[in-house]
Amino acid sequence: MEKLIITVTCDSSMSYPGNPFNPTPRGWDVVADEYVRAANAGAAICHLHGPYTVDPQIRPDGTRLSDLEISGWGGLRDAILGKCDTVIQYGIANGRFPQRKELMRRYKPDMISVCFNAHDECFNYEPNRVPVELYGLHNRDELAEYVRVTRELGVKMEIEAFHYGGVWNALRMIEVEDMDPAVWVTFFLGWRGGCWTPPTAKALIYMQDHLPPGFTYNTSVMDPEHAWTVLSTAILMGGHVRIGMEDNPFLTPGEYARTNAELVDKVVRMAREIGREIASPDEARAVLKLSRH
């Protein structure tokens, strides 16, 4: 079986704001060190959240998205790469498109997440808190421009699919925009909102069973009760996994991980128990068809 590629995402500010071990409030140097520890534990890809703010309310155009503090993203990237070898993937796919284009041009990553379905998210994972609501269409004109810009810059897209319409849109971009058919797609299960897919092994099996040729899949599960079951299913079936405090900050339901590296350690143990080895950053680059920048 192909070696397991682990992605780590360390910031739980939107998803689990009550997490006492979220590194982000402690400063960007702490966040960078958190990524470095997770990479040293076995994560080949670092999915970054640099500084951002969420719109306080829905705008007249119907969107509620994130504004990026672009220079801070470059500083975070450089601080991580100064201490370890890793694949840098920019997150916050709900960031406004003009800012994300500028971010790629100024501080080129290896990869960038692109949501291939509408953004309709409701971060209400903690009781008695006002949820973070996000809305944005990401129409096919925008997706086509993402294809062109990333191709120009040599940046690999992580296709975010919260439901199977995201896969259809990827097939459409392959057809009409000559997008690279070697697609890296992340299936998002249990992420609440209008694009929700249930966090179950059956849902993951359905998605794998309908995976088009040339697509390689990664799995993110936003559900403390079911996350480890679904991730273990992905590992067993030959998929790849994303782990970290954004998606699930708990080692077991109700037990916070103190660091993101603890979550990576758990995935590494799970994989090795069934005889699946962990991909290094260079091995991940080979699968993703990335060259070193």
LUMPA-690302 format. One record per residue (C-alpha): residue in three letters; z, x, y. Coordinates in Angstrom, 2 decimals. Example, Ala and Ser with C-alpha at 12.3 -4.5 7.8 and 13.67 -1.06 7.14 Angstrom:
# residues 2
residuo; w; u; v
ALA; 7.80; 12.30; -4.50
SER; 7.14; 13.67; -1.06
***
This chain:
# residues 293
residuo; w; u; v
MET; 0.00; 0.00; 0.00
GLU; -0.77; 1.19; 3.52
LYS; 2.17; 2.78; 5.29
LEU; 4.21; 0.42; 7.48
ILE; 3.65; 0.62; 11.22
ILE; 6.79; -0.36; 13.15
THR; 6.63; -1.48; 16.78
VAL; 9.85; -1.54; 18.80
THR; 10.51; -3.63; 21.91
CYS; 13.84; -2.88; 23.56
ASP; 14.35; -5.32; 26.45
SER; 16.05; -8.69; 25.83
SER; 16.43; -9.74; 29.48
MET; 14.29; -12.88; 29.12
SER; 14.96; -13.76; 25.50
TYR; 18.68; -13.03; 25.03
PRO; 20.21; -12.40; 28.49
GLY; 23.71; -12.58; 27.02
ASN; 23.10; -9.57; 24.78
PRO; 25.85; -7.09; 25.77
PHE; 23.82; -4.16; 24.41
ASN; 20.55; -4.88; 26.26
PRO; 19.70; -1.47; 27.77
THR; 17.74; -2.73; 30.79
PRO; 20.67; -3.58; 33.11
ARG; 22.00; -0.04; 32.61
GLY; 19.00; 1.64; 34.22
TRP; 15.55; 2.91; 33.30
ASP; 16.79; 6.27; 32.08
VAL; 18.92; 4.39; 29.54
VAL; 15.91; 2.27; 28.55
ALA; 13.79; 5.39; 28.05
ASP; 16.46; 6.98; 25.85
GLU; 16.69; 3.74; 23.86
TYR; 12.97; 3.91; 23.11
VAL; 13.23; 7.58; 22.16
ARG; 16.03; 6.86; 19.66
ALA; 14.04; 4.00; 18.17
ALA; 10.95; 6.19; 17.85
ASN; 12.98; 8.91; 16.18
ALA; 14.32; 6.28; 13.75
GLY; 10.78; 5.41; 12.63
ALA; 9.02; 3.22; 15.21
ALA; 5.46; 4.49; 15.74
ILE; 4.68; 2.14; 18.68
CYS; 6.84; 1.59; 21.76
HIS; 6.12; -1.81; 23.35
LEU; 7.24; -1.30; 26.93
HIS; 8.67; -3.62; 29.52
GLY; 8.73; -1.79; 32.82
PRO; 10.21; -3.40; 35.95
TYR; 9.07; -6.99; 36.57
THR; 10.20; -10.26; 38.10
VAL; 9.43; -13.79; 36.93
ASP; 8.17; -16.43; 39.38
PRO; 11.18; -18.54; 40.41
GLN; 9.15; -21.75; 40.09
ILE; 5.72; -23.00; 39.11
ARG; 3.05; -22.02; 41.64
PRO; 0.52; -24.49; 43.10
ASP; -2.11; -23.22; 40.65
GLY; 0.10; -24.30; 37.72
THR; 1.12; -20.80; 36.66
ARG; 4.55; -19.30; 36.28
LEU; 4.13; -15.66; 35.34
SER; 5.50; -12.17; 36.04
ASP; 4.95; -9.70; 38.87
LEU; 5.01; -6.02; 37.91
GLU; 6.53; -3.09; 39.79
ILE; 3.73; -0.78; 38.76
SER; 5.18; 2.63; 39.64
GLY; 8.26; 1.95; 37.52
TRP; 6.09; 1.47; 34.46
GLY; 4.56; 4.90; 34.89
GLY; 7.99; 6.47; 35.22
LEU; 9.22; 4.79; 32.05
ARG; 6.13; 5.87; 30.10
ASP; 6.47; 9.49; 31.24
ALA; 10.21; 9.62; 30.49
ILE; 9.57; 8.52; 26.91
LEU; 6.61; 10.80; 26.28
GLY; 8.57; 13.73; 27.68
LYS; 11.01; 13.44; 24.77
CYS; 9.04; 12.17; 21.76
ASP; 5.61; 11.50; 20.30
THR; 4.84; 7.79; 20.20
VAL; 2.08; 5.25; 20.80
ILE; 2.63; 3.60; 24.19
GLN; 1.85; -0.12; 24.33
TYR; 2.32; -2.03; 27.59
GLY; 3.85; -5.48; 27.19
ILE; 4.57; -8.40; 29.54
ALA; 1.30; -10.10; 28.63
ASN; 2.46; -12.80; 31.05
GLY; 1.96; -10.33; 33.89
ARG; -0.65; -11.27; 36.47
PHE; -4.07; -9.95; 35.48
PRO; -4.94; -7.99; 38.69
GLN; -1.64; -6.11; 38.44
ARG; -2.17; -5.33; 34.77
LYS; -5.62; -3.93; 35.52
GLU; -4.13; -1.70; 38.22
LEU; -1.33; -0.67; 35.83
MET; -3.83; 0.46; 33.19
ARG; -5.88; 2.40; 35.71
ARG; -2.89; 4.17; 37.27
TYR; -0.76; 4.79; 34.17
LYS; -3.07; 4.59; 31.19
PRO; -1.37; 3.48; 27.97
ASP; -2.66; 3.79; 24.41
MET; -2.50; 0.00; 24.04
ILE; -1.89; -3.14; 26.06
SER; -0.82; -6.58; 24.85
VAL; -3.22; -9.41; 25.72
CYS; -2.30; -13.02; 25.02
PHE; -5.34; -14.67; 23.41
ASN; -3.95; -18.18; 23.76
ALA; -2.32; -19.99; 26.65
HIS; 1.11; -18.85; 27.77
ASP; 3.48; -21.75; 27.28
GLU; 6.88; -20.24; 26.53
CYS; 10.41; -21.53; 26.82
PHE; 13.05; -18.83; 26.41
ASN; 16.02; -21.05; 25.58
TYR; 17.55; -19.09; 22.72
GLU; 21.07; -19.08; 24.15
PRO; 22.98; -22.34; 24.75
ASN; 24.21; -23.28; 28.22
ARG; 21.68; -21.06; 30.01
VAL; 18.75; -22.14; 32.16
PRO; 15.68; -21.15; 30.11
VAL; 12.92; -18.89; 31.39
GLU; 9.71; -20.94; 31.43
LEU; 6.27; -19.26; 31.50
TYR; 2.86; -20.87; 31.97
GLY; -0.64; -19.42; 32.20
LEU; -4.04; -20.26; 30.75
HIS; -5.68; -16.87; 29.96
ASN; -9.13; -18.45; 29.89
ARG; -12.07; -16.85; 28.09
ASP; -13.46; -15.39; 31.33
GLU; -10.19; -13.47; 31.72
LEU; -10.25; -12.39; 28.08
ALA; -13.83; -11.17; 28.47
GLU; -12.80; -9.06; 31.46
TYR; -9.89; -7.64; 29.47
VAL; -12.42; -6.60; 26.81
ARG; -14.61; -4.86; 29.39
VAL; -11.77; -3.13; 31.26
THR; -10.00; -1.85; 28.14
ARG; -13.30; -0.60; 26.72
GLU; -14.02; 1.24; 29.98
LEU; -10.58; 2.87; 30.00
GLY; -10.32; 3.57; 26.27
VAL; -7.24; 1.35; 25.85
LYS; -6.71; -0.59; 22.60
MET; -5.78; -4.25; 22.90
GLU; -2.93; -5.76; 20.95
ILE; -4.15; -9.32; 20.46
GLU; -1.19; -11.69; 20.80
ALA; -1.65; -14.85; 18.73
PHE; 1.09; -17.45; 19.02
HIS; -1.08; -19.80; 16.94
TYR; -4.45; -19.53; 15.24
GLY; -6.43; -20.35; 18.39
GLY; -5.73; -16.76; 19.43
VAL; -7.65; -15.55; 16.38
TRP; -10.57; -17.87; 17.18
ASN; -10.68; -16.49; 20.73
ALA; -10.77; -12.95; 19.31
LEU; -13.70; -13.88; 17.06
ARG; -15.42; -15.37; 20.11
MET; -14.96; -12.14; 22.08
ILE; -16.42; -10.15; 19.17
GLU; -19.43; -12.48; 19.26
VAL; -20.13; -12.70; 22.99
GLU; -18.57; -9.52; 24.44
ASP; -19.13; -7.05; 21.59
MET; -15.36; -6.55; 21.28
ASP; -14.38; -3.97; 18.68
PRO; -14.11; -5.93; 15.40
ALA; -11.29; -3.66; 14.19
VAL; -8.67; -5.98; 15.69
TRP; -4.92; -5.36; 15.83
VAL; -3.35; -8.82; 16.05
THR; 0.33; -9.71; 16.33
PHE; 1.38; -13.09; 14.96
PHE; 4.27; -14.54; 16.98
LEU; 6.46; -16.85; 14.91
GLY; 9.41; -18.81; 16.22
TRP; 8.60; -18.19; 19.90
ARG; 9.53; -21.48; 21.54
GLY; 7.20; -23.44; 23.79
GLY; 3.93; -25.31; 23.50
CYS; 2.31; -22.52; 21.45
TRP; 5.14; -22.42; 18.86
THR; 4.49; -21.52; 15.22
PRO; 7.44; -21.98; 12.84
PRO; 9.34; -18.84; 11.75
THR; 8.76; -19.27; 8.04
ALA; 7.28; -17.25; 5.22
LYS; 4.86; -20.13; 4.57
ALA; 3.54; -19.91; 8.14
LEU; 3.02; -16.16; 7.81
ILE; 1.26; -16.54; 4.46
TYR; -1.04; -19.15; 6.04
MET; -1.91; -16.74; 8.84
GLN; -2.56; -13.86; 6.46
ASP; -4.67; -16.08; 4.18
HIS; -6.93; -16.92; 7.14
LEU; -7.11; -13.38; 8.53
PRO; -10.74; -12.48; 9.31
PRO; -12.27; -9.29; 7.84
GLY; -11.48; -6.22; 9.93
PHE; -8.28; -7.67; 11.39
THR; -4.96; -5.90; 10.77
TYR; -1.84; -7.91; 11.47
ASN; 1.57; -7.24; 12.90
THR; 4.46; -9.73; 12.87
SER; 7.02; -10.70; 15.53
VAL; 9.75; -13.25; 14.74
MET; 11.96; -14.78; 17.45
ASP; 14.58; -16.43; 15.27
PRO; 17.86; -14.78; 14.23
GLU; 18.33; -16.99; 11.18
HIS; 14.90; -16.45; 9.64
ALA; 13.61; -13.20; 11.18
TRP; 14.57; -10.86; 8.37
THR; 13.15; -13.13; 5.68
VAL; 9.79; -13.39; 7.44
LEU; 9.66; -9.67; 8.25
SER; 10.42; -8.78; 4.65
THR; 7.57; -11.08; 3.59
ALA; 5.20; -9.26; 5.94
ILE; 6.30; -5.90; 4.55
LEU; 5.76; -7.10; 0.97
MET; 2.30; -8.51; 1.75
GLY; 1.03; -5.34; 3.45
GLY; 1.39; -6.46; 7.06
HIS; 3.15; -4.56; 9.82
VAL; 6.23; -5.49; 11.85
ARG; 7.58; -5.57; 15.36
ILE; 11.34; -5.34; 15.79
GLY; 13.71; -4.93; 18.68
MET; 16.12; -6.65; 21.02
GLU; 13.40; -8.71; 22.70
ASP; 12.53; -10.47; 19.46
ASN; 15.86; -10.51; 17.62
PRO; 18.87; -8.45; 18.73
PHE; 20.91; -9.34; 15.63
LEU; 21.38; -7.27; 12.47
THR; 22.58; -10.47; 10.83
PRO; 22.97; -13.88; 12.51
GLY; 25.69; -13.49; 15.15
GLU; 26.06; -9.70; 14.72
TYR; 24.43; -7.83; 17.59
ALA; 22.80; -4.48; 16.96
ARG; 24.34; -1.94; 19.31
THR; 21.01; -0.10; 19.66
ASN; 17.38; -0.83; 18.93
ALA; 17.40; 2.15; 16.58
GLU; 19.79; 0.20; 14.32
LEU; 17.16; -2.54; 14.01
VAL; 14.46; 0.03; 13.22
ASP; 16.76; 1.64; 10.65
LYS; 17.13; -1.70; 8.88
VAL; 13.35; -2.17; 8.64
VAL; 12.92; 1.38; 7.35
ARG; 15.51; 0.76; 4.61
MET; 13.92; -2.56; 3.65
ALA; 10.47; -0.99; 3.35
ARG; 11.60; 2.04; 1.37
GLU; 13.59; -0.14; -1.03
ILE; 10.28; -1.63; -2.21
GLY; 8.43; 1.69; -2.16
ARG; 6.57; 1.34; 1.14
GLU; 6.63; 4.42; 3.36
ILE; 6.76; 4.45; 7.16
ALA; 3.78; 5.46; 9.30
SER; 4.17; 8.29; 11.77
PRO; 2.62; 7.95; 15.24
ASP; -0.42; 9.98; 14.10
GLU; -0.80; 7.80; 11.00
ALA; -0.58; 4.71; 13.21
ARG; -3.25; 6.17; 15.49
ALA; -5.53; 6.58; 12.49
VAL; -5.10; 2.91; 11.50
LEU; -5.52; 1.75; 15.10
LYS; -8.45; 4.13; 15.71
LEU; -6.70; 5.68; 18.70
SER; -7.29; 9.13; 20.09
ARG; -4.56; 11.06; 21.85
HIS; -4.74; 10.68; 25.65
***
